[in-house]
Amino acid sequence: MTKRQLAYSKKEAAAATSLSLRGIDYLIERGQLKAVRVGRWVIIPVQELEKLVFSGAGIVQGESLTSA
């Protein structure tokens, strides 16, 4: 039986999507990426990363992920 990862840490999500950790934080803060807090850990469900990658985050061209 193959194990399927259900969620990623923010660091793992950044590596899996080729985004920076700050970029992941930015998307979470803006509500464009859903994350779940479990105790002191923040995890991102695989389905949320798939939605982000396959449908985009609705970021306007030229908009910086780190501008606030």
N, CA, C and O atoms as a MOPAC input file, in Angstrom:
PM7 MOZYME 1SCF
protein

 N      0.84100 1    -1.18500 1     0.00000 1
 C      0.00000 1     0.00000 1     0.00000 1
 C      0.88300 1     1.24500 1     0.00000 1
 O      1.82100 1     1.34900 1     0.79100 1
 N      0.58200 1     2.17400 1    -0.88000 1
 C      1.36100 1     3.39600 1    -1.00700 1
 C      0.82200 1     4.45500 1    -0.06100 1
 O     -0.38400 1     4.69000 1     0.01400 1
 N      1.73700 1     5.08900 1     0.65900 1
 C      1.34500 1     6.18900 1     1.54900 1
 C      1.17800 1     7.44700 1     0.72000 1
 O      2.01700 1     7.76300 1    -0.12400 1
 N      0.09700 1     8.15900 1     0.96400 1
 C     -0.13900 1     9.43000 1     0.29100 1
 C     -0.07100 1    10.53800 1     1.34100 1
 O     -0.75000 1    10.47600 1     2.36600 1
 N      0.74100 1    11.53400 1     1.07900 1
 C      0.86300 1    12.65000 1     2.01000 1
 C     -0.42400 1    13.46800 1     1.97200 1
 O     -0.89000 1    13.83600 1     0.89300 1
 N     -1.00000 1    13.75600 1     3.12700 1
 C     -2.26300 1    14.47900 1     3.21800 1
 C     -2.07500 1    15.98400 1     3.32600 1
 O     -2.93900 1    16.75200 1     2.90300 1
 N     -0.94100 1    16.41000 1     3.89400 1
 C     -0.70800 1    17.83600 1     4.09600 1
 C      0.79000 1    18.10900 1     4.12500 1
 O      1.60200 1    17.20800 1     4.33200 1
 N      1.13100 1    19.37200 1     3.91200 1
 C      2.51900 1    19.81700 1     3.92300 1
 C      2.71800 1    20.90100 1     4.97400 1
 O      1.79400 1    21.65300 1     5.28400 1
 N      3.91400 1    20.97400 1     5.51300 1
 C      4.27000 1    22.13100 1     6.33700 1
 C      4.44800 1    23.31300 1     5.38600 1
 O      4.50700 1    23.12300 1     4.17100 1
 N      4.53300 1    24.50900 1     5.91700 1
 C      4.73500 1    25.67400 1     5.05700 1
 C      6.04700 1    25.55300 1     4.28200 1
 O      6.11300 1    25.90800 1     3.10500 1
 N      7.07700 1    25.05700 1     4.93700 1
 C      8.37700 1    24.89400 1     4.28300 1
 C      8.29300 1    23.87000 1     3.14600 1
 O      8.82500 1    24.09400 1     2.05900 1
 N      7.62300 1    22.75200 1     3.41000 1
 C      7.45500 1    21.73000 1     2.38000 1
 C      6.60400 1    22.24700 1     1.21800 1
 O      6.88600 1    21.95800 1     0.05600 1
 N      5.56000 1    23.01500 1     1.54400 1
 C      4.69800 1    23.58500 1     0.50500 1
 C      5.47600 1    24.55700 1    -0.37600 1
 O      5.29300 1    24.58600 1    -1.59300 1
 N      6.33600 1    25.34200 1     0.23900 1
 C      7.16000 1    26.28100 1    -0.52800 1
 C      8.06400 1    25.51800 1    -1.49300 1
 O      8.17400 1    25.88200 1    -2.66300 1
 N      8.70000 1    24.47800 1    -1.01000 1
 C      9.59500 1    23.68200 1    -1.86100 1
 C      8.81300 1    22.98000 1    -2.97300 1
 O      9.27800 1    22.92500 1    -4.11100 1
 N      7.64100 1    22.44800 1    -2.65800 1
 C      6.84600 1    21.70700 1    -3.64000 1
 C      6.30900 1    22.59900 1    -4.75200 1
 O      6.10200 1    22.13400 1    -5.87200 1
 N      6.08100 1    23.87800 1    -4.45200 1
 C      5.50300 1    24.79700 1    -5.43400 1
 C      6.52700 1    25.75700 1    -6.02900 1
 O      6.19200 1    26.55900 1    -6.90100 1
 N      7.75900 1    25.68000 1    -5.56800 1
 C      8.83200 1    26.59500 1    -6.00500 1
 C      8.54300 1    28.04200 1    -5.61800 1
 O      9.03200 1    28.97300 1    -6.25800 1
 N      7.74900 1    28.22200 1    -4.56800 1
 C      7.50400 1    29.55200 1    -4.01700 1
 C      8.38200 1    29.73700 1    -2.79200 1
 O      8.89100 1    28.76800 1    -2.22900 1
 N      8.55400 1    30.97500 1    -2.38700 1
 C      9.29900 1    31.22800 1    -1.16000 1
 C      8.39800 1    30.97600 1     0.04200 1
 O      7.17500 1    30.92800 1    -0.08900 1
 N      8.99800 1    30.81800 1     1.19400 1
 C      8.23000 1    30.66200 1     2.42300 1
 C      7.37700 1    31.91000 1     2.65300 1
 O      6.22800 1    31.81100 1     3.08400 1
 N      7.93600 1    33.06900 1     2.36900 1
 C      7.18700 1    34.32700 1     2.49800 1
 C      6.01600 1    34.36600 1     1.51700 1
 O      4.94700 1    34.88400 1     1.84000 1
 N      6.21600 1    33.82600 1     0.33700 1
 C      5.12900 1    33.75600 1    -0.64300 1
 C      3.98200 1    32.89600 1    -0.14500 1
 O      2.81500 1    33.24200 1    -0.33200 1
 N      4.30800 1    31.77900 1     0.48600 1
 C      3.28100 1    30.91000 1     1.07800 1
 C      2.55200 1    31.65600 1     2.18500 1
 O      1.32300 1    31.62400 1     2.25100 1
 N      3.30400 1    32.33100 1     3.06100 1
 C      2.69300 1    33.12200 1     4.14200 1
 C      1.75100 1    34.18400 1     3.57900 1
 O      0.65100 1    34.38800 1     4.09300 1
 N      2.19200 1    34.85400 1     2.52300 1
 C      1.40400 1    35.91200 1     1.89300 1
 C      0.07400 1    35.36100 1     1.38100 1
 O     -0.97800 1    35.95700 1     1.61300 1
 N      0.12300 1    34.22900 1     0.68900 1
 C     -1.09800 1    33.63000 1     0.15400 1
 C     -2.04200 1    33.19400 1     1.26900 1
 O     -3.25900 1    33.31500 1     1.12800 1
 N     -1.49900 1    32.69100 1     2.37300 1
 C     -2.31800 1    32.31300 1     3.52800 1
 C     -2.96300 1    33.55200 1     4.13800 1
 O     -4.15800 1    33.55400 1     4.43100 1
 N     -2.16300 1    34.61500 1     4.33200 1
 C     -2.68000 1    35.86400 1     4.91700 1
 C     -3.80700 1    36.45400 1     4.09000 1
 O     -4.76600 1    36.99100 1     4.64400 1
 N     -3.70600 1    36.36100 1     2.77600 1
 C     -4.71300 1    36.92800 1     1.87700 1
 C     -5.91000 1    36.00400 1     1.67600 1
 O     -6.87400 1    36.37700 1     1.00700 1
 N     -5.86000 1    34.81400 1     2.24300 1
 C     -6.96100 1    33.87400 1     2.10500 1
 C     -6.96400 1    33.13600 1     0.77700 1
 O     -7.95900 1    32.50300 1     0.42500 1
 N     -5.86600 1    33.20700 1     0.03600 1
 C     -5.77800 1    32.54800 1    -1.26200 1
 C     -5.25800 1    31.11900 1    -1.14100 1
 O     -5.29800 1    30.35300 1    -2.10400 1
 N     -4.77800 1    30.77000 1     0.03200 1
 C     -4.31900 1    29.41100 1     0.31100 1
 C     -4.79200 1    29.07000 1     1.72000 1
 O     -4.43200 1    29.74400 1     2.68500 1
 N     -5.59200 1    28.02900 1     1.83100 1
 C     -6.12000 1    27.64700 1     3.14300 1
 C     -5.10300 1    26.78900 1     3.88300 1
 O     -4.50100 1    25.87200 1     3.32400 1
 N     -4.93500 1    27.11300 1     5.14400 1
 C     -4.02400 1    26.36700 1     6.01200 1
 C     -4.77200 1    26.00100 1     7.28500 1
 O     -5.76700 1    26.63200 1     7.64100 1
 N     -4.28400 1    24.98500 1     7.95500 1
 C     -4.91200 1    24.49100 1     9.18100 1
 C     -3.87400 1    24.55400 1    10.29600 1
 O     -2.73600 1    24.11800 1    10.12000 1
 N     -4.27000 1    25.09500 1    11.43800 1
 C     -3.38100 1    25.11500 1    12.59300 1
 C     -3.67100 1    23.89200 1    13.44100 1
 O     -4.81200 1    23.64700 1    13.83100 1
 N     -2.62800 1    23.12900 1    13.72100 1
 C     -2.71500 1    21.95700 1    14.58700 1
 C     -1.69400 1    22.18300 1    15.69400 1
 O     -0.49600 1    21.97000 1    15.50900 1
 N     -2.19300 1    22.62000 1    16.85300 1
 C     -1.27100 1    23.00100 1    17.92500 1
 C     -0.45400 1    24.19300 1    17.47500 1
 O     -1.00400 1    25.22900 1    17.10100 1
 N      0.85000 1    24.04500 1    17.51300 1
 C      1.70700 1    25.15300 1    17.07100 1
 C      2.11700 1    25.03400 1    15.61300 1
 O      2.81500 1    25.89900 1    15.08300 1
 N      1.68200 1    23.96200 1    14.96700 1
 C      2.03700 1    23.71200 1    13.56900 1
 C      0.98300 1    24.27600 1    12.62900 1
 O     -0.20900 1    24.27000 1    12.93500 1
 N      1.43600 1    24.75900 1    11.49000 1
 C      0.53500 1    25.18000 1    10.41800 1
 C      0.76800 1    24.22000 1     9.26800 1
 O      1.88800 1    24.08600 1     8.77500 1
 N     -0.29900 1    23.55000 1     8.84200 1
 C     -0.17100 1    22.62000 1     7.72400 1
 C     -1.12100 1    23.03200 1     6.60200 1
 O     -2.15300 1    23.66200 1     6.83400 1
 N     -0.74800 1    22.66000 1     5.39300 1
 C     -1.52500 1    23.00200 1     4.21400 1
 C     -1.96300 1    21.69800 1     3.54300 1
 O     -1.12300 1    20.91100 1     3.10500 1
 N     -3.27200 1    21.47000 1     3.46400 1
 C     -3.75700 1    20.24200 1     2.82900 1
 C     -3.31500 1    20.14900 1     1.36700 1
 O     -3.25000 1    21.15700 1     0.66300 1
 N     -3.01600 1    18.94600 1     0.93000 1
 C     -2.57500 1    18.70400 1    -0.44800 1
 C     -3.57200 1    19.29300 1    -1.45000 1
 O     -3.16900 1    19.88000 1    -2.45400 1
 N     -4.86800 1    19.13900 1    -1.18000 1
 C     -5.88700 1    19.64600 1    -2.10300 1
 C     -5.75500 1    21.15600 1    -2.31000 1
 O     -5.97900 1    21.65300 1    -3.41400 1
 N     -5.39400 1    21.88700 1    -1.25300 1
 C     -5.23300 1    23.33600 1    -1.36600 1
 C     -4.04400 1    23.69500 1    -2.25800 1
 O     -4.11900 1    24.63000 1    -3.05400 1
 N     -2.95700 1    22.95200 1    -2.12100 1
 C     -1.79900 1    23.19800 1    -2.98900 1
 C     -2.12400 1    22.86000 1    -4.43600 1
 O     -1.70100 1    23.56500 1    -5.35200 1
 N     -2.87500 1    21.78000 1    -4.64300 1
 C     -3.26300 1    21.41200 1    -6.00400 1
 C     -4.13200 1    22.49200 1    -6.62500 1
 O     -3.95600 1    22.83000 1    -7.79500 1
 N     -5.07400 1    23.04100 1    -5.85200 1
 C     -5.91600 1    24.13500 1    -6.36000 1
 C     -5.05300 1    25.32800 1    -6.74200 1
 O     -5.24900 1    25.93400 1    -7.79500 1
 N     -4.10200 1    25.66100 1    -5.88600 1
 C     -3.21500 1    26.79500 1    -6.14200 1
 C     -2.43600 1    26.59700 1    -7.43600 1
 O     -2.36800 1    27.49800 1    -8.27300 1
 N     -1.85300 1    25.42400 1    -7.59400 1
 C     -0.99900 1    25.15800 1    -8.74800 1
 C     -1.81000 1    25.04600 1   -10.03800 1
 O     -1.41400 1    25.59600 1   -11.06600 1
 N     -2.92800 1    24.34800 1    -9.99400 1
 C     -3.66600 1    24.07800 1   -11.21800 1
 C     -4.64900 1    25.16500 1   -11.61800 1
 O     -5.01700 1    25.25100 1   -12.78900 1
 N     -5.08100 1    25.99200 1   -10.68300 1
 C     -6.00800 1    27.06900 1   -11.05300 1
 C     -5.44400 1    28.44900 1   -10.77000 1
 O     -6.06000 1    29.44900 1   -11.13700 1
 N     -4.28300 1    28.52600 1   -10.12500 1
 C     -3.67200 1    29.81100 1    -9.82100 1
 C     -4.27600 1    30.43800 1    -8.58900 1
 O     -5.28800 1    29.97400 1    -8.06400 1
 N     -3.64000 1    31.49900 1    -8.13600 1
 C     -4.09400 1    32.16900 1    -6.91800 1
 C     -4.78700 1    33.48400 1    -7.23200 1
 O     -5.08400 1    34.26100 1    -6.32500 1
 N     -5.04700 1    33.73900 1    -8.50100 1
 C     -5.70600 1    34.98100 1    -8.86400 1
 C     -4.80400 1    36.19000 1    -8.69900 1
 O     -5.28100 1    37.30700 1    -8.49800 1
 N     -3.50800 1    35.96600 1    -8.78200 1
 C     -2.57600 1    37.06900 1    -8.64400 1
 C     -2.47900 1    37.79800 1    -9.97000 1
 O     -2.28200 1    37.18300 1   -11.01800 1
 N     -2.61600 1    39.10000 1    -9.91600 1
 C     -2.56300 1    39.93700 1   -11.10800 1
 C     -1.12200 1    39.96800 1   -11.61700 1
 O     -0.17800 1    40.06400 1   -10.83200 1
 N     -0.96500 1    39.88600 1   -12.93500 1
 C      0.36500 1    39.93400 1   -13.51800 1
 C      1.05800 1    41.21100 1   -13.09800 1
 O      0.47800 1    42.29500 1   -13.17000 1
 N      2.29000 1    41.08700 1   -12.66100 1
 C      3.05800 1    42.24100 1   -12.20000 1
 C      2.93400 1    42.49400 1   -10.70900 1
 O      3.71400 1    43.26100 1   -10.14400 1
 N      1.95000 1    41.85200 1   -10.05600 1
 C      1.79000 1    42.01100 1    -8.60400 1
 C      2.82500 1    41.13800 1    -7.90500 1
 O      2.99100 1    39.96600 1    -8.24000 1
 N      3.49900 1    41.70800 1    -6.95500 1
 C      4.53100 1    40.96900 1    -6.21700 1
 C      3.89600 1    40.20900 1    -5.07300 1
 O      2.99500 1    40.71400 1    -4.40300 1
 N      4.37000 1    38.98900 1    -4.85000 1
 C      3.87700 1    38.20400 1    -3.72100 1
 C      4.29600 1    38.80800 1    -2.39900 1
 O      3.63100 1    38.59600 1    -1.38500 1
 N      5.38500 1    39.55500 1    -2.39300 1
 C      5.88500 1    40.07300 1    -1.12300 1
 C      5.48400 1    41.52300 1    -0.87800 1
 O      5.82500 1    42.06200 1     0.17500 1
 N      4.78400 1    42.17400 1    -1.78300 1
 C      4.33900 1    43.54900 1    -1.52500 1
 C      3.10300 1    43.50400 1    -0.64100 1
 O      2.19200 1    42.70700 1    -0.86500 1
 N      3.08200 1    44.35300 1     0.34800 1
 C      1.93000 1    44.33600 1     1.25600 1
 C      1.34600 1    45.70400 1     1.42100 1
 O      0.37000 1    45.87400 1     2.15000 1

